Amino acid sequence: MAQHRPVPRKRSRQRRQRRRDATLRRWWLLLGIATLAVIAIALLGPRTTLSPDPVRPLSMAQARASNAAVPIVRRRAAAPYRFRGGPAARAQAADCLATAALYEVGNDSRGQRAVMQVVLNRVRRPGFPKTVCGVVYQGAARVTGCQFSFTCDRSFARRPQHSGWASARRRARGALSGGVFADVGRATHYHADWVVPYWRDSLVKVGRVGPHLFYERGGRPPARPSSLSR
């Protein structure tokens, strides 16, 4: 009578190894397909970029003409800002406001008040630091990330002594105590009229003080001129 011989262990191990190899190859194949799909979506799908669209360089005259063609839309004034910190924190905030105003617009009293209003408007808006000095020096540690130009070139480190400091600090204290410069509404951005920044067409132009134009977020901006700014 014939006897059934058991399958050698070596052959059984080989079959299990082949099954494991086949399973591993299937997983690698699925992983490769998934990777290719992700690459295809990244290359062919809609692209989102953090960099602004390039703007054609303009002469000062062209920039001024382009900016002048954008209408001013008057908005309501900002609510009074009431500083809640102690005396030392208040003095520091006033100094930061005065520094920003002097370096941005010099001794122009209306320009100073406008810059201070922009800083306080930013403090109350999402996406900006929640302190006055934080707003003024935002991005100063980065080479090209500052919000106010005087902090980029480190000119504030060479603060001169002149009579304008007392007046600027007085205006800063007034702004921290509820004084409102209504001419710029709730503007969070501004620029000189001889340049066209990339963000201009996404905001609403709400005022002009001297050579500076002021912009506010929210609402649909009016139609922009395209022949000069692009």
C-alpha positions in Angstrom: 0.0 0.0 0.0 1.5 3.4 -1.1 2.2 5.8 1.7 1.6 9.6 1.3 4.8 11.5 1.9 4.6 14.9 3.6 5.5 17.9 1.6 9.1 18.8 2.4 9.3 21.9 4.7 11.7 23.6 2.2 9.1 23.5 -0.6 6.4 24.9 1.8 8.7 27.7 2.8 9.4 28.5 -0.8 5.7 28.8 -1.6 5.1 31.1 1.4 8.0 33.3 0.3 6.6 33.5 -3.2 3.3 34.6 -1.8 4.9 37.3 0.3 7.0 38.5 -2.6 3.8 38.7 -4.8 2.0 40.7 -2.1 5.0 43.0 -1.7 5.1 43.6 -5.4 1.4 44.5 -5.5 1.9 47.0 -2.6 4.8 48.6 -4.4 2.8 48.8 -7.6 -0.1 50.5 -5.8 2.3 52.9 -4.1 3.8 53.8 -7.5 0.4 54.4 -9.1 -0.6 56.6 -6.1 2.6 58.6 -6.4 2.1 59.2 -10.1 -1.4 60.3 -9.5 -0.3 62.9 -7.0 2.4 64.2 -9.4 -0.1 64.4 -12.2 -2.6 66.4 -10.0 0.2 68.7 -9.0 1.3 69.3 -12.6 -2.0 69.4 -14.3 -4.4 70.6 -11.7 -5.2 74.2 -10.7 -2.1 76.0 -9.2 -2.1 78.2 -6.2 0.8 80.6 -5.6 1.8 82.9 -2.8 3.7 85.1 -5.1 2.0 88.0 -6.8 1.6 88.2 -10.5 4.5 90.2 -12.0 3.7 93.8 -12.6 5.2 95.7 -15.6 7.7 98.3 -14.4 6.2 101.8 -14.7 7.7 105.2 -14.8 6.7 107.6 -12.0 4.4 109.5 -14.4 2.7 106.3 -15.6 2.2 105.1 -12.0 0.7 108.4 -11.0 -1.7 108.3 -13.9 -2.7 104.7 -13.2 -3.3 105.5 -9.5 -5.2 108.6 -10.3 -7.6 106.6 -12.4 -8.6 104.5 -9.4 -11.6 106.2 -7.7 -11.7 106.8 -4.0 -14.5 105.1 -2.2 -15.3 106.8 1.1 -15.9 104.4 4.0 -16.9 104.9 7.5 -14.2 106.0 10.0 -12.5 103.5 12.3 -13.8 103.1 15.9 -11.8 104.8 18.6 -8.8 102.7 19.8 -8.4 102.4 23.5 -5.1 101.2 24.8 -5.6 98.8 27.7 -2.0 98.3 28.9 -0.2 99.9 31.9 2.0 103.1 31.8 5.2 101.4 30.6 3.4 99.5 27.8 1.6 102.6 26.8 4.8 104.6 26.6 6.4 101.8 24.5 3.4 101.7 22.1 3.4 105.5 21.7 7.2 105.4 20.9 6.6 102.7 18.2 3.7 104.8 16.7 5.8 107.9 16.7 8.8 106.2 15.2 6.7 104.7 12.4 5.1 108.0 11.6 8.3 110.0 11.6 10.2 107.6 9.4 7.3 107.1 7.0 6.2 110.6 6.4 8.5 113.0 8.3 7.1 116.0 10.1 3.8 116.1 8.1 1.2 116.1 10.9 -1.7 114.8 8.8 0.5 112.1 7.3 1.7 111.1 10.7 -1.9 110.7 11.9 -2.8 108.7 8.8 0.1 106.3 9.4 -0.8 105.9 13.1 -4.4 105.1 12.1 -3.2 102.4 9.7 -1.1 100.8 12.5 -4.1 100.8 14.9 -6.4 99.5 12.2 -4.0 96.6 11.6 -3.8 95.7 15.3 -7.6 95.1 15.2 -7.6 93.1 12.0 -7.0 89.3 11.6 -3.7 88.4 10.1 -1.6 91.1 11.8 0.2 91.2 15.2 -2.0 92.2 18.1 0.3 94.8 19.5 1.3 98.2 18.2 5.0 97.5 18.2 4.4 94.1 16.7 2.6 95.7 13.8 5.2 98.4 13.3 8.2 95.9 13.3 6.4 93.0 11.6 8.9 91.2 9.4 11.8 93.4 10.4 14.0 90.4 11.0 13.6 89.2 7.4 15.5 90.6 4.5 12.4 91.4 2.3 9.5 90.8 4.7 9.0 94.1 6.5 5.7 95.9 6.5 7.1 99.4 6.9 10.1 100.3 4.8 12.1 102.0 7.5 12.4 98.7 9.4 13.9 97.0 6.3 16.9 99.2 5.8 17.5 99.4 9.6 17.3 103.2 9.5 15.4 103.1 12.8 18.6 102.0 14.4 20.1 105.4 13.4 17.3 107.5 15.0 18.2 111.2 14.8 17.6 113.8 17.4 15.3 116.5 16.2 12.3 118.5 17.4 9.7 116.3 15.7 9.8 113.6 18.3 7.8 115.4 20.9 5.0 116.3 18.5 4.9 112.8 17.1 4.7 111.2 20.5 1.9 113.6 21.5 -0.1 112.6 18.4 0.6 108.9 19.2 -0.7 109.3 22.7 -3.8 110.9 21.4 -4.4 108.0 18.9 -3.9 105.5 21.8 -6.5 107.4 23.8 -9.2 107.2 21.2 -8.3 109.9 18.7 -9.4 108.9 15.1 -8.1 110.1 11.8 -11.2 109.6 9.8 -9.7 110.6 6.4 -8.3 107.1 5.9 -11.2 105.1 7.3 -10.2 101.6 8.3 -7.3 101.4 5.9 -4.7 98.7 6.5 -2.4 99.5 3.5 -1.0 102.5 1.8 1.6 103.4 -0.8 3.2 106.5 -2.4 1.4 107.6 -5.6 4.5 107.1 -7.8 4.4 103.3 -7.4 1.8 100.6 -8.2 2.1 97.7 -5.7 0.9 94.3 -6.7 -1.8 94.3 -4.1 -3.5 97.5 -5.2 -6.1 95.9 -7.4 -7.4 93.6 -4.6 -8.2 96.4 -2.1 -10.5 99.4 -2.0 -9.0 102.8 -2.3 -10.4 104.9 0.6 -8.4 108.0 0.9 -5.4 110.2 0.0 -3.2 112.2 2.3 -0.4 114.1 0.6 1.4 111.8 -1.8 0.1 108.6 -0.1 -2.9 106.5 -1.1 -4.8 104.4 1.5 -6.6 101.1 1.0 -9.0 99.0 2.9 -10.0 95.4 2.8 -13.5 94.2 2.3 -16.1 94.7 -0.4 -15.6 94.6 -4.2 -13.0 97.1 -5.5 -14.2 99.2 -8.4 -13.0 98.5 -11.9 -9.3 99.1 -12.2 -7.4 100.7 -15.1 -5.5 98.0 -16.9 -3.6 99.7 -19.7 -0.8 101.1 -17.4 -0.6 98.8 -14.4 -0.2 95.5 -16.2 
